[in-house]
Amino acid sequence: MAGRVTMEFQHLWLAVSLFIFIVFLLSQTNVFRQALSETVTSWKSRILFAAVFSMIGILGTYWGIRTDDGIINSRSVGVIVGGIIGGPFVGLCVGVITGVHRMFFPDTFTAMASGIITILQGTAAGLLSSFIKSRHRMWPWAFGIGFLFESLHMMFLFLFAGPPERVLHFVQVLAPSMITNNSIAIGLFIGMLERSMKQREIDLSNAAKSTFRTVHLILNVLKSGVSGASAKNVTQIIASSIPGLSWAAILAAGKVQAMTVNEGETGEALTAEIERWSRLPENEIPEELGIMAVPVSGNSVFVDQVLVRKSGAHTFSGFEKELITGMKGILEMVIEFDRLKKQASMMSLAEIKMLQAQINPHFLFNAINTISYYCRSDSLMARQLLLNLGDYYRQNLSSPDSMIPLSEEINHIRAYVSIEQARFGNRLSVEYHLLPCDIHIPPLLLQPLVENAIRHGVLPRSDGGTVKIGVISLPRYYRMYVQDNGVGMTKTMLSSLLKEQPERKSIGLINVHQRLLSIYGKASGLHIQSQVNKGTVVFFLIPKNGKEVSYD
């Protein structure tokens, strides 16, 4: 008896070992790994699973041990595993295909009963698929279901097969080996697929960590743009991120700009060799050299090509090729960002120059007329006004590309205000509420606001008004404001004041607003409050630490 059972175990495990080999091959494919983590699979995958596991189930019948009453087999392994992996549709298909086959081949007194039980096993396994896939560890549940289904298999034989005495004898022969072997095999199958899936997840997680770390390092190095120093740092990052690299080099115009060598000799010979390879088309570089050349688009004078080489005769894996290509993409992005930043800087500079050149001819003519008037009545006043006019235009035409002291901006405003006060007399009053502090601001921030307050706020009133220019110290910021008690604005005018409009002739306010946003962040910019016939307040924040303004 013991020898017979041992032989049955050995025979079944020979079949199971072949199945395990098949499942091992299947576990290396994405479609089977993904099936364990997905509750809904594609129809293409379902048809594939149905075909594969039906074949495994039928082979389990043929590779079984034939007895007078039936077959000691591993058929249920393919049926139950197929249902668990593929779900209800696959379980039903595999159960029907394998079960119908068993009903007719080979012909034994348990053939019809075994076929019906096989259909039930596949259907039940498919219905339990979602439940098993939701478990943290699937293989113990698969083992338990295999043990339960095979035990029920033996019980159902009494319902569907022939005389109870004959069934009892048959069950006594096949139950120990089939229940034990098949349930273990089902647990092993699911465990192997589960292990493969989790190992794949670990590999992907490690690859993602490595990739993000590399990207973070490169972006940190390139945050100030692409330069000779940053190019050297990039080659160091590339050389340390990919195992087995002999060297990494960055070239521009066929010349090595930066290079990091992990293995081998450095010097002019290696540099000349790299430059020679860089001139070859990528498809002409022998693959056995382990060299990868990646062109970098853009107009950078520091980089237009990345070359890397693997040590020995090693070739680059798909992941390594994608990583290097991704680094090339980052370089191109930074180069493009540098170009756009320089372009934006040049546009901003051009707008400031436009603002400086936006000299109102009426202001100039009126200033000359005013000075001419004082030449006849008050020569000293005329002289002072000429000096103020000169100071005003000197400041207007000075270099706009650096920060200036607040005191310099205030002097510019005083020169402008003195001419306007000489012209309008008591209709214009200006008050200064300043702090004794050393504040540096971009040029032409306050002057356009003061000019706007005088021209559009105070002077339209018949009796004129007062303009107040001040600085308030807050815990983290300086609040600078220009306030008038002029005609004010409606809500409609206020809402459109800082919106870009192509037909707008004056760029004063919008230029100040956009420069504040670009220098001090999105929370900065001009803030305007106004009421009709009561006046307007325009203010902005300058951070004391020189960094961006944040939302409080």
LUMKEDREN-551583 format. One line per field, with one value per residue (C-alpha): chain; z, y, x; residue in three letters; residue number from 1. Coordinates in nm, 3 decimals, decimal comma, m for minus. Example, Ala and Ser with C-alpha at 12.3 -4.5 7.8 and 13.67 -1.06 7.14 Angstrom:
BEGIN
chaine <- (A A)
pz <- (0,780 0,714)
py <- (m0,450 m0,106)
px <- (1,230 1,367)
residu <- (ALA SER)
num <- (1 2)
REM end
This chain:
BEGIN
chaine <- (A A A A A A A A A A A A A A A A A A A A A A A A A A A A A A A A A A A A A A A A A A A A A A A A A A A A A A A A A A A A A A A A A A A A A A A A A A A A A A A A A A A A A A A A A A A A A A A A A A A A A A A A A A A A A A A A A A A A A A A A A A A A A A A A A A A A A A A A A A A A A A A A A A A A A A A A A A A A A A A A A A A A A A A A A A A A A A A A A A A A A A A A A A A A A A A A A A A A A A A A A A A A A A A A A A A A A A A A A A A A A A A A A A A A A A A A A A A A A A A A A A A A A A A A A A A A A A A A A A A A A A A A A A A A A A A A A A A A A A A A A A A A A A A A A A A A A A A A A A A A A A A A A A A A A A A A A A A A A A A A A A A A A A A A A A A A A A A A A A A A A A A A A A A A A A A A A A A A A A A A A A A A A A A A A A A A A A A A A A A A A A A A A A A A A A A A A A A A A A A A A A A A A A A A A A A A A A A A A A A A A A A A A A A A A A A A A A A A A A A A A A A A A A A A A A A A A A A A A A A A A A A A A A A A A A A A A A A A A A A A A A A A A A A A A A A A A A A A A A A A A A A A A A A A A A A A A A A A A A A A A A A A A A A A A A A A A A A A A A A A A A A A A A A A A A A A)
pz <- (0,000 0,102 m0,207 m0,433 m0,274 m0,306 m0,674 m0,727 m0,554 m0,769 m1,090 m1,008 m0,907 m1,235 m1,410 m1,160 m1,210 m1,583 m1,504 m1,266 m1,545 m1,774 m1,506 m1,444 m1,810 m1,795 m1,480 m1,676 m1,898 m1,807 m1,900 m1,631 m1,367 m1,420 m1,410 m1,040 m0,953 m1,185 m1,105 m1,466 m1,751 m2,122 m2,352 m2,533 m2,204 m2,109 m2,434 m2,388 m2,030 m2,135 m2,404 m2,186 m1,877 m2,080 m2,230 m1,881 m1,756 m2,047 m2,007 m1,639 m1,752 m1,997 m1,759 m1,483 m1,361 m1,529 m1,304 m1,373 m1,235 m1,338 m1,349 m1,064 m1,219 m1,174 m1,404 m1,139 m1,105 m1,443 m1,401 m1,055 m1,123 m1,451 m1,271 m0,997 m1,243 m1,521 m1,334 m1,401 m1,782 m1,790 m1,509 m1,692 m2,027 m1,883 m1,678 m1,977 m2,222 m1,979 m1,832 m2,168 m2,277 m1,960 m2,023 m2,342 m2,306 m2,168 m2,111 m1,749 m1,520 m1,349 m1,679 m1,681 m1,307 m1,328 m1,625 m1,440 m1,127 m1,339 m1,482 m1,130 m1,005 m1,285 m1,240 m0,861 m0,885 m1,130 m0,899 m0,609 m0,820 m0,702 m0,338 m0,358 m0,547 m0,274 m0,011 0,104 0,047 m0,215 m0,212 0,127 0,003 m0,326 m0,135 0,088 m0,206 m0,387 m0,080 m0,039 m0,406 m0,431 m0,112 m0,258 m0,577 m0,384 m0,220 m0,547 m0,706 m0,480 m0,627 m0,996 m1,040 m1,020 m0,731 m0,392 m0,317 m0,637 m0,585 m0,228 m0,344 m0,613 m0,371 m0,124 m0,402 m0,542 m0,257 m0,058 m0,353 m0,549 m0,256 m0,122 m0,448 m0,633 m0,347 m0,292 m0,667 m0,684 m0,391 m0,555 m0,890 m0,739 m0,504 m0,795 m0,991 m0,679 m0,598 m0,955 m0,943 m0,610 m0,722 m1,032 m0,813 m0,598 m0,909 m1,050 m0,714 m0,692 m1,052 m0,984 m0,671 m0,864 m1,150 m0,928 m0,729 m1,051 m1,186 m0,854 m0,857 m1,219 m1,170 m0,857 m1,050 m1,346 m1,147 m1,248 m1,610 m1,824 m1,784 m1,787 m1,412 m1,421 m1,723 m1,518 m1,234 m1,478 m1,605 m1,245 m1,179 m1,496 m1,415 m1,063 m1,163 m1,414 m1,288 m1,493 m1,679 m1,783 m1,849 m1,927 m2,137 m2,251 m2,579 m2,771 m3,131 m3,129 m2,829 m2,483 m2,237 m1,932 m1,856 m1,562 m1,580 m1,355 m1,515 m1,730 m1,806 m1,842 m2,050 m2,400 m2,565 m2,417 m2,496 m2,859 m2,880 m2,743 m2,985 m3,272 m3,171 m3,136 m3,502 m3,611 m3,679 m3,397 m3,622 m3,721 m3,365 m3,313 m3,060 m2,895 m2,781 m2,541 m2,643 m2,647 m2,815 m2,753 m2,938 m2,734 m2,924 m2,842 m2,893 m2,587 m2,625 m2,346 m2,464 m2,786 m2,727 m2,442 m2,478 m2,230 m2,238 m2,053 m1,922 m2,090 m2,357 m2,170 m2,351 m2,215 m2,078 m2,187 m1,852 m1,882 m2,236 m2,122 m1,824 m2,046 m2,295 m2,005 m1,888 m2,240 m2,223 m1,896 m2,053 m2,350 m2,117 m1,913 m2,229 m2,358 m2,017 m2,018 m2,364 m2,259 m1,939 m2,130 m2,381 m2,101 m1,938 m2,266 m2,316 m1,964 m2,023 m2,351 m2,176 m1,914 m2,189 m2,357 m2,027 m1,997 m2,354 m2,303 m2,243 m2,277 m2,524 m2,352 m2,022 m2,186 m2,367 m2,058 m1,847 m2,095 m2,098 m1,718 m1,700 m1,964 m1,751 m1,442 m1,641 m1,659 m1,306 m1,091 m1,242 m0,938 m0,962 m1,335 m1,269 m1,010 m1,244 m1,521 m1,282 m1,177 m1,540 m1,614 m1,312 m1,418 m1,770 m1,657 m1,427 m1,695 m1,938 m1,695 m1,704 m1,583 m1,527 m1,155 m0,821 m0,700 m0,353 m0,263 m0,205 m0,572 m0,682 m0,443 m0,586 m0,931 m0,806 m0,637 m0,963 m1,150 m0,877 m0,851 m1,218 m1,188 m0,871 m1,040 m1,317 m1,114 m0,794 m0,502 m0,697 m0,635 m0,293 m0,233 0,103 0,174 0,458 0,438 0,673 0,747 0,602 0,326 0,078 m0,274 m0,535 m0,913 m1,095 m1,204 m0,957 m0,772 m1,032 m1,277 m0,986 m0,876 m1,231 m1,271 m0,941 m1,045 m1,406 m1,361 m0,995 m0,865 m1,166 m1,314 m1,002 m1,030 m0,688 m0,724 m0,436 m0,243 m0,332 m0,048 m0,103 0,185 0,324 0,612 0,788 0,845 1,018 0,691 0,429 0,344 0,219 m0,031 m0,137 m0,345 m0,231 m0,374 m0,289 m0,653 m0,870 m0,807 m1,034 m1,091 m1,025 m1,400 m1,458 m1,155 m1,273 m1,614 m1,496 m1,460 m1,754 m2,063 m2,353 m2,700 m2,767 m2,444 m2,528 m2,182 m2,029 m1,696 m1,447 m1,621 m1,651 m1,280 m1,195 m1,414 m1,294 m0,933 m1,016 m1,196 m0,926 m0,604 m0,697 m0,765 m0,430 m0,517 m0,775 m0,747 m0,518 m0,604 m0,396 m0,525 m0,472 m0,704 m0,583 m0,281 m0,428 m0,497 m0,309 m0,496 m0,290 m0,321 m0,090 m0,093 0,118 0,375 0,306 m0,068 m0,150 m0,288 m0,136 m0,001 0,073 0,441)
py <- (0,000 0,246 0,161 0,222 0,558 0,658 0,565 0,769 1,070 1,041 1,009 1,304 1,519 1,438 1,591 1,877 1,952 1,992 2,226 2,422 2,464 2,593 2,832 2,953 3,049 3,214 3,406 3,590 3,752 4,078 3,949 3,676 3,897 4,169 3,921 3,854 4,223 4,305 4,213 4,282 4,152 4,224 3,987 3,907 3,799 3,597 3,400 3,337 3,217 2,993 2,827 2,782 2,647 2,425 2,268 2,225 2,067 1,823 1,730 1,668 1,403 1,235 1,241 1,074 0,712 0,493 0,245 0,011 0,260 0,596 0,818 0,951 1,290 1,654 1,794 2,022 2,212 2,384 2,433 2,594 2,804 2,925 3,032 3,214 3,402 3,474 3,517 3,380 3,373 3,193 2,958 2,861 2,817 2,608 2,402 2,334 2,253 2,031 1,880 1,791 1,638 1,424 1,306 1,129 1,064 0,815 0,626 0,508 0,470 0,802 0,992 1,173 1,252 1,378 1,598 1,759 1,812 1,973 2,224 2,307 2,350 2,594 2,796 2,818 2,911 3,190 3,327 3,332 3,504 3,862 3,751 3,572 3,858 4,100 3,903 4,022 3,674 3,469 3,135 3,011 3,083 2,907 2,605 2,603 2,628 2,351 2,127 2,205 2,157 1,825 1,703 1,799 1,622 1,296 1,357 1,447 1,123 0,947 1,168 1,153 0,818 0,452 0,212 0,351 0,043 0,088 0,465 0,411 0,176 0,425 0,719 0,523 0,470 0,823 1,058 1,070 1,149 1,376 1,590 1,636 1,678 1,893 2,136 2,179 2,228 2,492 2,681 2,653 2,781 3,088 3,140 3,142 3,392 3,603 3,598 3,695 3,981 4,113 4,085 4,280 4,546 4,564 4,597 4,870 5,049 5,040 5,156 5,442 5,544 5,538 5,735 6,001 6,033 6,082 6,333 6,523 6,540 6,657 6,920 7,043 7,073 7,245 7,483 7,770 7,653 7,455 7,562 7,410 7,339 7,191 6,975 6,819 6,747 6,589 6,345 6,250 6,181 5,971 5,774 5,696 5,618 5,340 5,039 4,931 5,256 5,315 5,683 5,946 6,254 6,567 6,724 7,041 7,106 6,778 6,878 6,721 6,979 6,753 6,393 6,152 5,831 5,532 5,285 5,312 5,583 5,946 6,205 6,343 6,000 5,916 6,264 6,232 5,886 6,012 6,305 6,063 5,844 6,149 6,230 5,886 5,825 5,623 5,321 5,306 5,265 4,891 4,748 4,535 4,855 4,924 5,292 5,489 5,829 6,053 6,386 6,678 6,937 7,306 7,587 7,540 7,612 7,361 7,046 6,897 6,529 6,278 5,975 5,688 5,358 5,031 4,845 4,519 4,387 4,470 4,626 4,867 4,731 4,877 5,056 5,209 5,328 5,489 5,650 5,803 5,918 6,070 6,257 6,389 6,508 6,691 6,863 6,970 7,096 7,300 7,440 7,543 7,686 7,890 8,018 8,116 8,274 8,483 8,572 8,674 8,875 9,051 9,119 9,254 9,472 9,591 9,678 9,880 10,062 10,122 10,252 10,478 10,594 10,651 11,020 11,211 11,493 11,701 11,665 11,776 12,070 12,173 12,149 12,370 12,622 12,624 12,677 12,950 13,124 13,113 13,241 13,575 13,579 13,366 13,272 13,067 12,862 12,815 12,696 12,443 12,317 12,267 12,064 11,858 11,798 11,683 11,450 11,311 11,220 11,100 10,851 10,762 10,670 10,493 10,118 9,923 9,582 9,602 9,683 10,041 10,196 10,322 10,665 10,680 10,601 10,868 11,128 11,043 11,095 11,426 11,556 11,468 11,603 11,937 12,008 11,914 12,123 12,422 12,387 12,320 12,506 12,446 12,194 11,929 11,834 11,541 11,386 11,142 10,891 10,702 10,492 10,536 10,196 10,056 9,904 9,798 9,766 9,721 10,056 10,239 10,072 10,375 10,650 10,514 10,476 10,837 10,964 10,765 10,901 11,262 11,243 11,021 11,067 11,418 11,652 11,561 11,721 12,095 12,160 11,903 11,682 11,509 11,216 11,021 10,804 10,579 10,269 10,059 9,799 9,465 9,158 8,998 9,265 9,632 9,759 10,042 10,244 10,540 10,693 10,977 11,142 11,192 11,087 10,713 10,431 10,217 9,842 9,776 9,994 9,841 9,482 9,547 9,765 9,489 9,276 9,266 9,433 9,454 9,793 9,943 10,227 10,273 9,988 10,155 9,978 9,639 9,647 9,717 9,442 9,178 9,261 9,224 8,884 8,762 8,880 8,816 8,538 8,487 8,631 8,963 9,214 9,533 9,555 9,833 9,964 10,248 10,425 10,677 11,038 10,914 10,812 10,518 10,323 10,115 9,905 9,614 9,406 9,379 9,085 9,175 8,853 8,921 8,601 8,544 8,682 8,396 8,375 8,439)
px <- (0,000 0,273 0,475 0,176 0,101 0,467 0,464 0,147 0,307 0,618 0,419 0,196 0,491 0,661 0,360 0,344 0,715 0,652 0,363 0,586 0,839 0,563 0,439 0,795 0,821 0,479 0,573 0,842 0,581 0,407 0,063 0,069 0,233 m0,023 m0,310 m0,248 m0,286 m0,576 m0,935 m1,038 m0,820 m0,844 m1,031 m0,709 m0,553 m0,862 m0,853 m0,481 m0,534 m0,822 m0,608 m0,298 m0,473 m0,705 m0,394 m0,242 m0,566 m0,588 m0,221 m0,296 m0,545 m0,307 m0,011 m0,215 m0,202 m0,465 m0,650 m0,938 m1,189 m1,042 m0,735 m0,522 m0,452 m0,343 m0,612 m0,761 m0,431 m0,465 m0,840 m0,829 m0,518 m0,671 m0,989 m0,797 m0,576 m0,824 m1,152 m1,503 m1,484 m1,149 m1,252 m1,571 m1,393 m1,110 m1,356 m1,583 m1,300 m1,112 m1,429 m1,587 m1,258 m1,256 m1,613 m1,501 m1,127 m1,048 m1,369 m1,402 m1,698 m1,603 m1,555 m1,890 m1,874 m1,514 m1,603 m1,895 m1,682 m1,407 m1,657 m1,777 m1,418 m1,327 m1,645 m1,608 m1,238 m1,324 m1,593 m1,344 m1,075 m1,143 m1,155 m0,820 m0,652 m0,758 m0,565 m0,223 m0,080 m0,259 m0,082 m0,221 m0,573 m0,500 m0,369 m0,678 m0,917 m0,729 m0,753 m1,125 m1,212 m1,028 m1,195 m1,534 m1,427 m1,409 m1,746 m1,919 m1,803 m2,051 m2,328 m2,238 m2,054 m2,158 m2,217 m2,106 m1,890 m1,693 m1,662 m1,545 m1,271 m1,166 m1,164 m0,952 m0,700 m0,677 m0,778 m0,449 m0,225 m0,463 m0,579 m0,225 m0,034 m0,284 m0,350 0,026 0,080 m0,196 m0,040 0,303 0,177 0,010 0,307 0,553 0,347 0,295 0,666 0,753 0,503 0,632 0,994 0,901 0,740 1,055 1,272 1,048 1,045 1,425 1,454 1,211 1,405 1,732 1,580 1,423 1,746 1,942 1,689 1,694 2,075 2,088 1,818 1,994 2,321 2,153 1,932 2,162 2,174 2,415 2,777 3,123 3,111 2,760 2,852 3,132 2,889 2,643 2,908 2,985 2,616 2,584 2,899 2,775 2,415 2,485 2,685 2,983 3,050 3,408 3,351 3,091 3,161 2,978 3,084 3,009 3,112 3,307 3,520 3,508 3,372 3,357 3,446 3,436 3,642 3,570 3,810 4,118 4,367 4,273 4,449 4,476 4,469 4,128 3,997 4,107 3,950 3,617 3,618 3,684 3,388 3,166 3,213 3,088 2,716 2,563 2,495 2,863 2,993 3,066 2,820 3,088 3,263 2,975 2,956 2,632 2,619 2,318 2,278 2,145 1,944 1,950 2,195 2,412 2,782 2,852 2,672 2,540 2,627 2,657 2,887 2,911 3,095 3,045 3,346 3,448 3,216 2,897 2,603 2,345 2,019 1,688 1,652 2,001 1,931 1,606 1,784 2,053 1,790 1,595 1,906 1,946 1,585 1,657 1,958 1,747 1,475 1,725 1,885 1,541 1,451 1,774 1,689 1,338 1,466 1,717 1,449 1,211 1,488 1,560 1,189 1,160 1,465 1,316 0,990 1,176 1,360 1,025 0,895 1,196 1,153 0,783 0,847 0,528 0,600 0,334 0,521 0,846 0,686 0,493 0,809 0,998 0,713 0,706 1,082 1,055 0,793 1,016 1,313 1,132 0,993 1,226 1,562 1,669 1,352 1,408 1,763 1,640 1,371 1,627 1,842 1,539 1,443 1,797 1,795 1,459 1,569 1,910 1,740 1,486 1,761 1,995 2,070 1,766 1,927 2,008 1,850 1,874 1,844 1,498 1,652 1,755 1,399 1,265 1,508 1,378 1,021 1,112 1,260 0,942 0,711 0,896 0,831 0,463 0,422 0,585 0,331 0,015 0,098 m0,138 m0,347 m0,082 0,045 0,284 0,368 0,652 0,617 0,946 1,158 1,528 1,623 1,841 1,597 1,694 1,422 1,401 1,414 1,100 0,862 0,726 0,769 0,508 0,264 0,321 0,285 m0,036 m0,176 m0,103 m0,222 m0,529 m0,616 m0,548 m0,529 m0,871 m1,022 m1,077 m0,927 m0,650 m0,548 m0,273 m0,049 0,112 0,420 0,515 0,684 0,547 0,762 0,585 0,738 0,850 0,793 0,814 0,481 0,528 0,228 0,115 m0,216 m0,421 m0,752 m0,843 m1,135 m1,098 m1,214 m1,520 m1,508 m1,512 m1,206 m1,035 m1,090 m0,929 m0,643 m0,381 m0,495 m0,277 m0,451 m0,289 m0,446 m0,307 m0,068 0,077 0,275 0,355 0,127 0,125 0,504 0,547 0,296 0,461 0,811 0,701 0,549 0,860 1,102 0,909 0,664 0,295 0,185 0,347 0,232 0,032 m0,270 m0,515 m0,804 m1,021 m1,352 m1,511 m1,455 m1,260 m0,928 m0,700 m0,433 m0,175 0,067 0,307 0,527 0,906 1,035 1,298 1,493 1,505 1,316 0,969 0,653 0,438 0,069 0,000)
residu <- (MET ALA GLY ARG VAL THR MET GLU PHE GLN HIS LEU TRP LEU ALA VAL SER LEU PHE ILE PHE ILE VAL PHE LEU LEU SER GLN THR ASN VAL PHE ARG GLN ALA LEU SER GLU THR VAL THR SER TRP LYS SER ARG ILE LEU PHE ALA ALA VAL PHE SER MET ILE GLY ILE LEU GLY THR TYR TRP GLY ILE ARG THR ASP ASP GLY ILE ILE ASN SER ARG SER VAL GLY VAL ILE VAL GLY GLY ILE ILE GLY GLY PRO PHE VAL GLY LEU CYS VAL GLY VAL ILE THR GLY VAL HIS ARG MET PHE PHE PRO ASP THR PHE THR ALA MET ALA SER GLY ILE ILE THR ILE LEU GLN GLY THR ALA ALA GLY LEU LEU SER SER PHE ILE LYS SER ARG HIS ARG MET TRP PRO TRP ALA PHE GLY ILE GLY PHE LEU PHE GLU SER LEU HIS MET MET PHE LEU PHE LEU PHE ALA GLY PRO PRO GLU ARG VAL LEU HIS PHE VAL GLN VAL LEU ALA PRO SER MET ILE THR ASN ASN SER ILE ALA ILE GLY LEU PHE ILE GLY MET LEU GLU ARG SER MET LYS GLN ARG GLU ILE ASP LEU SER ASN ALA ALA LYS SER THR PHE ARG THR VAL HIS LEU ILE LEU ASN VAL LEU LYS SER GLY VAL SER GLY ALA SER ALA LYS ASN VAL THR GLN ILE ILE ALA SER SER ILE PRO GLY LEU SER TRP ALA ALA ILE LEU ALA ALA GLY LYS VAL GLN ALA MET THR VAL ASN GLU GLY GLU THR GLY GLU ALA LEU THR ALA GLU ILE GLU ARG TRP SER ARG LEU PRO GLU ASN GLU ILE PRO GLU GLU LEU GLY ILE MET ALA VAL PRO VAL SER GLY ASN SER VAL PHE VAL ASP GLN VAL LEU VAL ARG LYS SER GLY ALA HIS THR PHE SER GLY PHE GLU LYS GLU LEU ILE THR GLY MET LYS GLY ILE LEU GLU MET VAL ILE GLU PHE ASP ARG LEU LYS LYS GLN ALA SER MET MET SER LEU ALA GLU ILE LYS MET LEU GLN ALA GLN ILE ASN PRO HIS PHE LEU PHE ASN ALA ILE ASN THR ILE SER TYR TYR CYS ARG SER ASP SER LEU MET ALA ARG GLN LEU LEU LEU ASN LEU GLY ASP TYR TYR ARG GLN ASN LEU SER SER PRO ASP SER MET ILE PRO LEU SER GLU GLU ILE ASN HIS ILE ARG ALA TYR VAL SER ILE GLU GLN ALA ARG PHE GLY ASN ARG LEU SER VAL GLU TYR HIS LEU LEU PRO CYS ASP ILE HIS ILE PRO PRO LEU LEU LEU GLN PRO LEU VAL GLU ASN ALA ILE ARG HIS GLY VAL LEU PRO ARG SER ASP GLY GLY THR VAL LYS ILE GLY VAL ILE SER LEU PRO ARG TYR TYR ARG MET TYR VAL GLN ASP ASN GLY VAL GLY MET THR LYS THR MET LEU SER SER LEU LEU LYS GLU GLN PRO GLU ARG LYS SER ILE GLY LEU ILE ASN VAL HIS GLN ARG LEU LEU SER ILE TYR GLY LYS ALA SER GLY LEU HIS ILE GLN SER GLN VAL ASN LYS GLY THR VAL VAL PHE PHE LEU ILE PRO LYS ASN GLY LYS GLU VAL SER TYR ASP)
num <- (1 2 3 4 5 6 7 8 9 10 11 12 13 14 15 16 17 18 19 20 21 22 23 24 25 26 27 28 29 30 31 32 33 34 35 36 37 38 39 40 41 42 43 44 45 46 47 48 49 50 51 52 53 54 55 56 57 58 59 60 61 62 63 64 65 66 67 68 69 70 71 72 73 74 75 76 77 78 79 80 81 82 83 84 85 86 87 88 89 90 91 92 93 94 95 96 97 98 99 100 101 102 103 104 105 106 107 108 109 110 111 112 113 114 115 116 117 118 119 120 121 122 123 124 125 126 127 128 129 130 131 132 133 134 135 136 137 138 139 140 141 142 143 144 145 146 147 148 149 150 151 152 153 154 155 156 157 158 159 160 161 162 163 164 165 166 167 168 169 170 171 172 173 174 175 176 177 178 179 180 181 182 183 184 185 186 187 188 189 190 191 192 193 194 195 196 197 198 199 200 201 202 203 204 205 206 207 208 209 210 211 212 213 214 215 216 217 218 219 220 221 222 223 224 225 226 227 228 229 230 231 232 233 234 235 236 237 238 239 240 241 242 243 244 245 246 247 248 249 250 251 252 253 254 255 256 257 258 259 260 261 262 263 264 265 266 267 268 269 270 271 272 273 274 275 276 277 278 279 280 281 282 283 284 285 286 287 288 289 290 291 292 293 294 295 296 297 298 299 300 301 302 303 304 305 306 307 308 309 310 311 312 313 314 315 316 317 318 319 320 321 322 323 324 325 326 327 328 329 330 331 332 333 334 335 336 337 338 339 340 341 342 343 344 345 346 347 348 349 350 351 352 353 354 355 356 357 358 359 360 361 362 363 364 365 366 367 368 369 370 371 372 373 374 375 376 377 378 379 380 381 382 383 384 385 386 387 388 389 390 391 392 393 394 395 396 397 398 399 400 401 402 403 404 405 406 407 408 409 410 411 412 413 414 415 416 417 418 419 420 421 422 423 424 425 426 427 428 429 430 431 432 433 434 435 436 437 438 439 440 441 442 443 444 445 446 447 448 449 450 451 452 453 454 455 456 457 458 459 460 461 462 463 464 465 466 467 468 469 470 471 472 473 474 475 476 477 478 479 480 481 482 483 484 485 486 487 488 489 490 491 492 493 494 495 496 497 498 499 500 501 502 503 504 505 506 507 508 509 510 511 512 513 514 515 516 517 518 519 520 521 522 523 524 525 526 527 528 529 530 531 532 533 534 535 536 537 538 539 540 541 542 543 544 545 546 547 548 549 550 551 552)
REM end
